[in-house]
Amino acid sequence: MTTISDIFNAFAPEYLARSPHLPTSHHKVISAIQNCRSGHYGHSLSQCQSCGNHHRVHHACGHRHCPQCQQHNTQQWLQHQRAKQLPGPHFLVTFPVPETLRPLLRSPQRLAYQAMFTASSQALKRLAQAARFIGTTLPGFPGILHTWGRQLPDHPHLHSMVPGGGLAEDRTTWLPSRANFSVPVQALSPMYRALFKEAMDQAGLLEQIDPLVWHTNWNVHSQANPDGHPSFTYLALYVFKVAISNSRIVSLKDRTVTVTSRTPGSSRPRTTHLDVMAFLRRFLQHVLPAGCMQVRHCDFLHASCAIPPAPLRLMIVPAHPIDCKPTQSVPPAPLAALCPPCGAQMRVVMRLWTAHRACVDTG
């Protein structure tokens, strides 16, 4: 089976020769994927808890864009979010940018993504303050950045997981929204567009944007859920998942990478054929700048907020008396290597690190 690591090991030198001015973050991703679980970062001596055999297990790179390192992180993040999750309805709100604007955002990525976070959160908060919708001065929601589509095109957009309501000004009362309606997307879309334009103007990038962009529709989408479990499970895949996983790679033949994908609304898998250089370019264009946060929490969900989840739940239950018990989730299994002969978990006896470990960028 061909893996992403195999493709990078075989063709990354050629790609680097063709693209001598790649960002440092891209160089770090290429190096991490090439060296992940190869012994470059050291290894552990582990003993099988069943048969007692000892095995050498190579260390992973731990980079956030490495497809081999993120599955366990996904489960841990999902468990953490479910522990903090509030009862009642939630709304999955998606903030895209027009296709004609996407090429411009590739260069000043940090500024563009910051503008998306700022515009989306401010638009949600301004509409939530209106008494005819919620009337809250302190909503709370996480925003999650996602940059790719099903066939790895550049498609930056944000998902916000919005609880159905917010806190009153005195922070002792929960103001609920309707079960199937939070704020109107007909008003949210143009407000998000205007705030994004304002943010790009403050960043000094407005003159580089075609003015026609501000006269097209920015279609914000909102989906109501009775509770947040399905949406958090869906979003967890994008917090740590990389642009493409090894399971989607069908083959590598004659410099052509064949990958599977699914079109929206269809469960039938389709295949896409990409030149190997185009495949590497599409993969690397989704590498976030160093230090760029992919998840940001706003208002009462922010780490600086002094209100813990337990009192919030007590405020919400009277407003949403139906189905307000959070579903108990199973904690992720501890991350442990498996014994090759018998498949049982192994216990680490000794760890041996190399000097390269300090150079790994975990994002």
Order of alpha helices (4+ residues) and beta strands (2+ residues): alpha-alpha-beta-beta-alpha-beta-alpha-alpha-beta-beta-beta-beta-alpha-beta-alpha-beta-beta-beta-alpha-beta-alpha-beta
